Amino acid sequence: LKREFLTAGENGCVGSTLVSESDRVRVWSLRLAPGQRIGFHKHVLDYFWTAVTPGRAISHMDDGRTVEATYAAGSTAHHHYEPGAFKIHDLQNVGDTDLVFTTVEFLDSCNPPLNIPASVRLG
């Protein structure tokens, strides 16, 4: 995990698939099967996520914390970043059903967006 964390500084893939992008927003889908994990990635933009399905997950945070969470379908959280601020973390599904999130990033945030590879773009 430490090696992966050290290389995550420019990984802006905050979901598994970028399903839509405009000049204002990026819309991501994340689907994790039981035991599946999305690797360390960096949040620099204001965003919100919504849990589409209920489930449980664990995250390793850039400040050294390990956070366990339980999500209800429809749970939503909003995040804001000041200039230069960011968060790096991973997310692993520790439940027994698929865990699905939709995340919307706002491109007019204080920080410039990170580059996204074509391989995660839908279509």
C-alpha positions as CSV (number, residue, x, y, z in Angstrom):
1,L,0.0,0.0,0.0
2,K,2.8,2.4,0.8
3,R,4.4,2.1,-2.7
4,E,1.0,2.6,-4.3
5,F,0.3,5.6,-2.1
6,L,3.5,7.3,-3.1
7,T,2.6,7.1,-6.8
8,A,-1.0,8.3,-6.4
9,G,-0.2,12.0,-6.3
10,E,-1.5,12.6,-9.9
11,N,-4.1,9.9,-10.1
12,G,-7.4,11.9,-10.5
13,C,-9.5,8.8,-11.3
14,V,-12.0,9.1,-8.4
15,G,-14.2,6.4,-9.9
16,S,-13.9,3.4,-12.1
17,T,-15.6,5.0,-15.2
18,L,-15.9,8.7,-16.2
19,V,-19.4,8.5,-17.6
20,S,-19.8,12.2,-18.5
21,E,-17.7,15.4,-18.7
22,S,-18.7,18.9,-19.6
23,D,-17.0,22.3,-19.1
24,R,-18.5,22.4,-15.6
25,V,-18.6,18.8,-14.2
26,R,-17.2,15.3,-14.3
27,V,-19.6,12.5,-13.5
28,W,-18.0,9.2,-12.3
29,S,-19.4,5.8,-11.6
30,L,-17.7,3.4,-9.1
31,R,-18.8,-0.2,-8.7
32,L,-16.9,-2.4,-6.3
33,A,-17.7,-6.1,-6.0
34,P,-17.3,-7.6,-2.5
35,G,-13.5,-7.5,-1.6
36,Q,-12.7,-5.3,-4.6
37,R,-10.7,-2.1,-4.1
38,I,-10.2,1.2,-6.0
39,G,-6.6,2.2,-5.5
40,F,-5.2,5.4,-4.1
41,H,-6.5,8.5,-5.9
42,K,-6.3,12.2,-5.3
43,H,-9.2,14.6,-4.8
44,V,-8.4,18.2,-5.6
45,L,-11.8,19.4,-6.9
46,D,-15.0,20.2,-5.0
47,Y,-17.3,17.2,-5.3
48,F,-20.1,15.1,-3.9
49,W,-20.7,11.4,-3.9
50,T,-23.9,9.5,-3.5
51,A,-24.1,5.8,-2.6
52,V,-26.4,4.1,-5.1
53,T,-26.5,0.9,-3.1
54,P,-26.0,0.2,0.6
55,G,-22.8,-1.4,1.8
56,R,-19.7,-1.2,3.9
57,A,-16.2,0.0,3.0
58,I,-12.8,0.8,4.5
59,S,-10.5,3.6,3.4
60,H,-6.8,4.3,4.1
61,M,-6.4,8.1,4.3
62,D,-3.4,10.3,3.5
63,D,-3.2,11.4,7.1
64,G,-2.6,7.8,8.3
65,R,-6.1,7.0,9.5
66,T,-8.1,3.9,8.5
67,V,-11.8,4.7,8.2
68,E,-14.6,2.2,8.2
69,A,-18.0,3.3,6.9
70,T,-21.5,1.9,6.4
71,Y,-23.5,3.5,3.6
72,A,-27.3,3.5,3.0
73,A,-28.6,3.9,-0.5
74,G,-28.9,7.6,-1.1
75,S,-26.2,8.6,1.5
76,T,-24.5,11.7,0.1
77,A,-21.5,13.8,1.2
78,H,-20.2,17.1,-0.1
79,H,-16.5,18.0,0.0
80,H,-14.8,21.4,-0.6
81,Y,-11.0,22.0,-1.1
82,E,-9.3,25.3,-0.6
83,P,-6.4,26.3,-3.0
84,G,-3.7,23.7,-2.8
85,A,-5.7,21.4,-0.6
86,F,-6.3,17.7,-1.5
87,K,-7.1,14.3,-0.2
88,I,-5.6,11.0,-1.2
89,H,-7.3,7.7,-0.2
90,D,-8.4,4.3,-1.4
91,L,-11.7,2.5,-0.9
92,Q,-12.3,-1.3,-0.4
93,N,-15.7,-2.9,-0.4
94,V,-15.8,-5.0,2.8
95,G,-19.5,-5.9,2.5
96,D,-21.1,-8.9,0.8
97,T,-22.9,-7.1,-2.0
98,D,-21.7,-4.7,-4.8
99,L,-21.1,-1.2,-3.6
100,V,-22.0,1.5,-6.2
101,F,-21.3,5.2,-6.0
102,T,-21.9,8.2,-8.3
103,T,-19.4,11.1,-7.8
104,V,-19.7,14.5,-9.4
105,E,-16.7,16.8,-9.5
106,F,-17.0,20.5,-10.1
107,L,-14.4,21.7,-12.6
108,D,-14.7,25.4,-11.5
109,S,-13.2,24.6,-8.2
110,C,-10.2,26.5,-6.7
111,N,-7.7,23.9,-7.9
112,P,-7.1,22.8,-11.5
113,P,-8.4,19.4,-12.5
114,L,-6.0,16.5,-12.8
115,N,-5.6,14.8,-16.1
116,I,-7.8,11.8,-16.8
117,P,-6.6,8.9,-19.1
118,A,-8.8,8.0,-22.0
119,S,-8.9,4.4,-20.7
120,V,-11.4,5.3,-18.0
121,R,-13.7,7.4,-20.2
122,L,-17.0,5.9,-21.2
123,G,-17.2,5.4,-25.0
